[in-house]
Amino acid sequence: MRILILGAGQVGASVAEALASEANDITIVDMNRAALAALADRLDVRTLAGNAAYPSVLHDAGIEDTDLLVAVTQSDQTNLVACKIARTLFHVPTRIARLRSPDFLDPQLLADDNFAVDHAICPEQDITDYIAKLIEFPEALQVLEFAAGKVTLVGVRAYQGGLLVGQPIRAMREHLPAGVDARIAAIFREHQPVDPDGHTVIEPGDEVFLLAATRHIRTVLKELRRMLEPVRRVMIAGGGNIGARVAATLDGKYEVKLIERDAQRAEVVAGKLAGTLVLHGEATDENLLEQENIDEIDMFLALTNDDEDNIMAASLAKRLGCKRVLALINRRAYADMVQGGPIDIGLSPAQVSIGALLTAVRRGDVAKVHSLRRGAAEALELVAHGDRNSSKVVGRRIDELPPIKGAHIGAIVRRGKEAEIVERDGFLIDAYIDRVIIPHHDTVIEPDDHVIVFCTRKQQVAKVEKLFQVGFQFL
């Protein structure tokens, strides 16, 4: 695939890194020559310095032959103009734009007759939603949803004394209540994937990914983790774009304090958040944290624009007694280094937001993509189409599928074939209920099943996509 990426910042670099390893022909455009040179040194990509909103620059970048435009510059206006030019002048089939401002997210504004954006992504909102889930599940390292929220994938650290630690995976069924099923989709031990089967023994410190119906996920989590008390008090360092969004999401649901170093910005944020206490000061000020009773805070979120400040503030909060701390870290090397030390979660913004973009890029009918472990692994929700003659998966048992080492089917979501009477908004109605199936070797995949596949290595993704593609016989 020929891909043109506009913007060599954190998001653009992460997209290029994710897609360059998949034999794509990639060109990156940015006005920052140093950023382009750094990407060209480590990735097999072509670069061009220039303004991404200029038709002449897009022409020089080879937009006539482009299959996919990914406009992720820092400017919403540039991204919108580039998508419009790409469709009107160059007839690029698929156009993706990064948009920060909610004002631009009107579907009518993004329609083909206007700015012609096929897929709009908002990394700041993706990160906000992601952090909100981590607060809901304070035991987790990652919380990801599939099938419109019906299935949840949770990454946790196994601890000494957990019910399953020191036991084979097959023992999990003995502990789960009747009617509750789950799958351990993957295990990472000392940063290396372990292909799990029923005989695999979970060790303390393992990073374990559990997949289950969302309504059962808390029951399943108890098998591996000591359940923490629900989060009630949150402190946020940084009142910028992300910090303010997170505070607005939590406002009224939790007891929230926000620290902002800029007095004018602190006043603006305070005016928008009625239930949040906004403090003017430095999040790395030990006296301020102690005065605000940091030892009584359940979750500390370091969300400033400075990696070093976030690392220092989160580490200090942890040392002063905060139960759990998260630091937003743009540099992936930093995030890998600090997570698991005093900082419970090192969050890379680009890796959180890239899933929405990968969903649009993946071949076949891919409903959802989540990038895992800083992009080293991936979880996909694919829709099975066709029949036994036209598809390699439909009509076949799990144990009949060609094995792909490191790729595992974790769950299937299947639409009910007969309507059931359910209560909604006080009324009894007929509805088709989706069923979450944790598949076993004899489970048969049916047409229109949503199949959730966990790939412990990105190299397996292309093979999985090819497996689910429908042959020419199917119309």
C-alpha positions in Angstrom: 0.0 0.0 0.0 1.2 3.5 -0.8 0.7 5.7 2.2 1.3 9.4 2.6 1.7 10.7 6.2 1.5 14.4 6.8 3.2 15.3 10.1 6.4 13.9 11.7 5.4 14.5 15.3 4.7 11.8 17.9 1.6 10.5 16.2 3.0 10.6 12.7 6.2 8.9 13.8 4.2 6.2 15.6 2.1 5.6 12.5 5.1 5.4 10.3 6.8 3.0 12.6 3.7 0.8 12.9 3.2 0.6 9.1 6.8 0.7 7.8 7.3 -2.9 9.1 4.4 -4.2 7.0 6.0 -3.7 3.6 4.1 -0.5 2.9 5.5 2.3 0.6 5.5 5.3 3.0 6.3 9.0 2.4 6.3 11.5 5.3 5.8 15.3 4.8 6.7 17.9 7.5 8.3 21.3 7.7 10.7 20.1 10.4 13.8 18.8 8.6 15.4 17.5 11.8 12.4 15.4 12.6 12.3 14.0 9.1 16.0 13.2 9.2 15.6 11.3 12.5 12.7 9.2 11.0 14.6 8.5 7.8 17.6 7.3 9.8 15.6 4.5 11.6 12.8 3.7 9.2 12.6 2.7 5.5 10.6 5.7 4.5 10.8 8.6 2.0 10.7 12.1 3.4 9.9 15.6 2.0 10.2 18.9 3.7 7.3 21.3 3.0 3.9 22.6 3.9 1.4 19.8 3.8 -1.5 22.1 2.8 0.2 23.1 -0.5 -0.9 21.1 -3.6 2.5 21.4 -5.0 4.1 19.8 -2.0 1.6 17.0 -2.0 2.3 16.5 -5.8 6.0 16.3 -5.1 5.3 13.7 -2.4 3.6 11.4 -4.9 0.0 11.9 -3.9 -1.3 10.9 -7.4 -0.4 7.2 -6.6 -1.3 7.3 -2.9 -3.8 4.7 -1.6 -4.1 6.3 1.9 -3.6 9.8 3.2 -2.9 10.2 7.0 -3.0 13.9 7.9 -1.7 14.1 11.5 0.0 17.5 11.7 -0.4 19.7 14.7 -2.8 21.9 12.8 -6.5 20.9 12.4 -6.8 23.3 9.5 -3.9 21.9 7.6 -5.2 18.3 8.1 -8.7 19.3 6.8 -7.3 21.2 3.8 -5.0 18.4 2.9 -7.9 15.9 2.9 -10.0 18.2 0.7 -7.2 18.6 -1.8 -6.4 14.9 -1.7 -10.0 14.0 -2.8 -10.8 16.9 -5.1 -7.5 17.2 -7.1 -5.9 13.8 -6.7 -8.8 11.3 -6.0 -7.0 9.6 -3.0 -9.3 6.7 -2.0 -9.0 6.9 1.8 -8.3 10.0 3.9 -7.7 10.1 7.7 -7.4 13.4 9.6 -6.3 14.1 13.2 -8.6 16.7 14.7 -8.1 18.2 18.1 -11.0 20.6 18.2 -14.5 19.2 18.8 -15.9 22.0 16.5 -14.5 20.1 13.5 -16.0 16.7 14.4 -19.4 17.4 12.8 -20.1 14.5 10.3 -21.6 17.0 7.8 -18.5 19.1 7.9 -16.4 16.0 7.2 -18.6 14.7 4.4 -17.2 14.3 0.8 -18.9 17.5 -0.3 -17.0 19.5 2.3 -13.7 18.5 3.8 -13.8 14.9 2.6 -12.5 13.1 5.7 -13.2 9.4 5.8 -12.0 8.8 9.3 -11.4 11.5 12.0 -9.2 10.6 15.0 -8.8 12.7 18.1 -5.8 11.4 20.1 -6.6 13.6 23.1 -10.0 12.1 23.5 -8.7 8.6 23.0 -6.2 9.1 25.8 -8.9 10.6 28.0 -11.2 7.6 27.5 -8.3 5.3 28.1 -7.3 6.9 31.4 -11.0 6.9 32.5 -11.0 3.1 32.1 -7.8 2.7 34.1 -9.4 4.6 36.9 -12.4 2.3 36.7 -10.1 -0.7 36.9 -7.2 0.5 39.2 -5.6 -3.0 39.2 -5.0 -2.9 35.4 -2.1 -1.9 33.2 -4.4 -1.7 30.2 -8.2 -1.9 29.7 -9.4 -2.2 26.1 -12.9 -2.9 24.7 -14.2 -4.7 21.7 -17.6 -5.4 20.0 -19.1 -2.1 21.2 -18.1 -2.7 24.8 -19.4 -6.2 25.1 -15.9 -7.8 25.5 -13.0 -6.4 27.6 -9.3 -7.2 27.4 -7.4 -6.3 30.6 -3.7 -6.5 31.1 -2.6 -7.1 34.7 0.6 -7.9 36.7 0.3 -11.3 38.4 1.2 -11.1 42.1 2.5 -13.6 44.6 -0.5 -15.1 46.3 -3.0 -14.7 43.5 -5.3 -17.7 43.0 -3.8 -18.7 39.7 -0.1 -17.8 40.3 1.9 -21.0 40.4 -0.9 -23.0 38.8 -1.5 -24.0 35.2 -4.0 -21.9 33.2 -6.5 -24.7 33.0 -7.1 -24.4 36.8 -8.9 -21.1 36.2 -12.1 -22.9 35.4 -12.1 -24.5 38.8 -12.3 -21.0 40.5 -14.8 -19.3 38.2 -18.5 -19.3 39.1 -20.9 -21.3 36.8 -21.7 -19.3 33.7 -18.5 -17.3 33.7 -15.8 -18.0 31.2 -12.6 -16.2 30.2 -9.5 -16.7 28.2 -5.9 -15.8 29.0 -5.0 -14.3 25.6 -1.3 -13.8 26.2 1.4 -13.8 28.8 4.6 -11.6 28.7 7.4 -12.7 31.0 10.4 -10.4 31.3 9.1 -8.5 28.2 9.0 -11.7 26.1 5.8 -13.4 24.9 4.9 -16.8 26.2 2.5 -18.8 24.0 -0.1 -19.9 26.6 -1.9 -23.3 26.7 -3.7 -25.1 29.4 -0.4 -26.3 31.0 1.3 -22.9 31.1 2.1 -21.9 34.7 1.6 -18.2 35.6 4.5 -16.8 37.6 4.7 -13.7 39.9 5.4 -10.6 37.8 4.0 -12.0 34.6 2.0 -9.5 32.5 -1.2 -11.3 31.8 -3.9 -10.3 29.3 -7.4 -11.6 30.2 -10.3 -11.5 27.8 -13.9 -12.0 28.9 -17.4 -10.6 28.5 -17.4 -7.1 30.0 -20.0 -8.1 32.6 -17.8 -10.8 34.0 -14.4 -9.1 33.9 -14.3 -8.1 37.5 -15.0 -11.7 38.6 -12.2 -12.9 36.4 -9.7 -10.3 37.6 -9.9 -11.6 41.1 -8.2 -14.8 39.9 -4.9 -12.9 39.2 -5.0 -9.7 41.2 -5.7 -8.5 44.7 -8.7 -6.2 44.1 -7.9 -2.6 45.0 -10.4 -0.3 46.7 -12.4 1.7 44.1 -10.9 5.0 43.2 -12.5 8.0 44.9 -9.9 10.7 45.0 -7.8 11.7 42.0 -5.1 14.3 41.6 -4.1 15.6 38.1 -0.8 17.3 37.3 -1.3 19.6 34.3 -4.2 21.6 33.1 -3.4 21.4 29.4 -5.4 19.9 26.6 -5.3 16.3 28.0 -5.3 17.2 31.7 -8.4 19.5 31.3 -10.2 16.8 29.3 -9.6 14.1 31.9 -10.7 16.4 34.7 -13.9 17.3 32.8 -14.6 13.6 32.4 -14.0 12.8 36.1 -15.7 16.0 37.3 -18.7 15.1 39.6 -17.8 11.4 39.6 -14.7 11.5 41.7 -13.1 14.0 44.2 -10.6 15.7 41.8 -7.8 18.1 42.4 -5.8 19.6 39.5 -2.4 21.4 39.8 -1.5 23.8 37.0 1.7 25.9 37.0 0.4 28.7 34.8 -1.9 31.1 36.7 -3.9 32.2 33.7 -4.5 28.7 32.5 -5.5 27.6 36.0 -8.2 30.3 36.1 -9.5 29.2 32.7 -9.7 25.5 33.7 -11.3 26.4 37.1 -14.0 28.3 35.3 -15.0 25.2 33.4 -14.9 22.7 36.2 -17.4 23.3 38.9 -16.6 20.2 41.0 -12.8 20.2 40.6 -10.4 22.0 43.0 -7.8 23.8 40.7 -4.5 24.7 42.4 -1.9 27.0 41.0 1.6 25.5 41.6 4.2 22.9 40.6 3.3 19.2 40.7 6.9 18.5 41.7 6.6 20.7 44.8 6.8 18.3 47.7 5.3 20.8 50.2 2.3 21.4 48.0 1.6 17.7 47.5 1.9 17.1 51.3 -0.5 20.0 52.0 -3.0 18.5 49.6 -2.8 15.1 51.4 -1.2 13.2 48.6 -1.0 10.1 50.9 -4.9 10.0 50.8 -5.1 10.2 47.0 -6.1 6.9 45.2 -4.7 7.8 41.8 -2.2 10.5 40.7 -2.1 11.4 37.0 0.9 13.3 35.7 -0.4 14.7 32.4 1.8 17.7 31.6 3.5 18.2 28.2 6.9 17.5 29.8 8.1 13.9 30.1 10.7 14.7 32.8 8.2 16.7 34.9 5.7 13.8 34.6 8.2 11.2 35.7 9.4 13.3 38.6 5.9 14.3 39.8 4.6 10.7 39.6 7.7 9.3 41.4 7.4 11.9 44.1 3.7 11.3 44.6 4.3 7.6 44.9 7.1 8.2 47.5 4.8 10.4 49.5 2.2 7.7 49.8 -0.1 7.9 46.8 -1.6 4.5 46.1 -1.2 4.4 42.3 0.4 6.7 39.9 0.4 7.2 36.1 2.7 9.3 34.0 2.1 10.4 30.4 5.4 9.9 28.6 5.9 10.7 24.9 9.3 9.1 24.5 8.7 5.4 24.2 12.2 4.6 25.7 11.2 6.5 28.8 7.9 4.7 29.1 9.5 1.3 28.9 12.1 2.3 31.5 9.9 3.7 34.2 6.9 1.4 34.2 7.1 -1.2 36.9 9.3 0.9 39.1 7.9 3.6 41.3 5.5 4.5 38.4 2.7 2.0 38.0 1.8 3.0 34.5 3.9 4.8 31.9 1.4 5.8 29.2 2.6 6.6 25.6 -0.1 8.9 24.0 0.8 8.0 20.5 0.4 4.2 21.2 -3.0 4.7 22.8 -4.3 6.7 19.8 -2.8 4.7 17.0 -5.4 1.9 17.4 -8.2 4.0 15.8 -6.0 4.7 12.8 -4.9 1.1 12.4 -8.5 0.1 12.3 -8.9 2.1 9.1 -5.7 0.8 7.6 -6.1 -2.9 8.2 -7.2 -5.1 5.3 -10.5 -7.0 5.3 -13.4 -6.1 7.6 -11.6 -5.0 10.7 -14.0 -3.5 13.3 -11.4 -2.6 16.0 -7.6 -2.6 16.5 -5.8 -2.0 19.7 -2.0 -1.6 19.8 -0.4 -3.3 22.8 2.9 -3.2 24.7 4.1 -0.1 22.9 3.2 -1.5 19.5 4.9 -4.8 19.8 1.6 -6.7 19.9 -1.9 -6.1 18.5 -5.4 -7.2 19.2 -7.9 -7.2 16.3 -11.6 -7.6 16.0 -12.4 -9.1 12.6 -15.8 -9.8 11.0 -16.0 -13.2 9.4 -17.8 -13.2 6.0 -18.6 -15.7 3.3 -19.2 -19.4 3.6 -17.1 -22.6 3.7 -16.3 -22.3 0.0 -15.3 -18.7 -0.1 -13.7 -18.2 3.4 -10.9 -20.0 5.1 -12.5 -19.5 8.5 -16.3 -19.6 8.2 -17.8 -23.0 8.7 -14.6 -24.4 10.3 -13.8 -25.4 13.8 -11.0 -23.6 15.6 -8.7 -26.6 15.4 -9.2 -26.8 11.6 -7.8 -23.3 11.0 -4.2 -23.1 9.8 -2.0 -22.4 12.9 -0.3 -19.0 13.1 2.3 -19.1 15.9 1.7 -16.4 18.4 -1.9 -15.6 17.2 -4.8 -16.8 19.3 -8.6 -16.4 18.9 -9.7 -15.1 22.3 -13.4 -14.5 21.9 -16.3 -14.5 19.5 -19.3 -12.2 19.6 -22.3 -13.7 17.8 -25.6 -12.0 17.0 -28.6 -14.0 18.4 -30.7 -15.8 15.7 -34.0 -15.4 17.4 -35.4 -12.2 19.0 -35.7 -12.2 22.8 -38.0 -10.1 25.0 -36.0 -7.6 27.0 -36.8 -4.5 29.0 -35.5 -1.1 27.9 -36.5 2.2 29.3 -39.5 0.6 31.1 -40.8 -1.1 27.9 -40.7 -4.8 26.9 -39.4 -5.1 23.3 -38.1 -7.8 21.0 -34.3 -7.6 20.5 -31.5 -9.7 19.1 -29.0 -10.2 21.8 -25.3 -10.6 21.1 -23.6 -13.5 22.8 -20.0 -13.6 23.9 -18.4 -17.0 23.3 -15.0 -18.0 24.7 -14.1 -20.5 22.0 -12.6 -23.9 22.4 -11.1 -26.3 19.8 -14.4 -27.5 18.5 -16.1 -24.1 18.2 -17.3 -23.4 14.7 -17.0 -19.9 13.2 -20.2 -18.6 11.6 -20.9 -15.8 9.1 -20.9 -12.3 10.6 -19.1 -13.5 13.8 -16.9 -10.8 15.4 -13.7 -12.7 16.1 -11.2 -11.2 18.5 -7.6 -12.3 17.7 -4.6 -11.5 19.9 -1.2 -11.3 18.1 1.8 -11.4 20.4 4.0 -10.1 17.6 3.1 -7.6 15.0 4.5 -9.8 12.2 1.5 -12.1 12.6 -1.1 -9.4 11.8 -0.8 -9.7 8.0 -1.2 -13.4 8.1 -4.3 -13.1 10.3 -5.8 -10.5 8.0 -5.2 -12.7 5.0 -6.8 -15.7 6.7 -10.0 -13.7 7.2 -10.2 -12.3 3.7 -12.9 -13.6 1.5 -12.2 -15.3 -1.8 -13.4 -14.1 -5.2 -16.2 -16.7 -5.2 -18.1 -14.7 -2.5 -20.3 -11.9 -3.8 
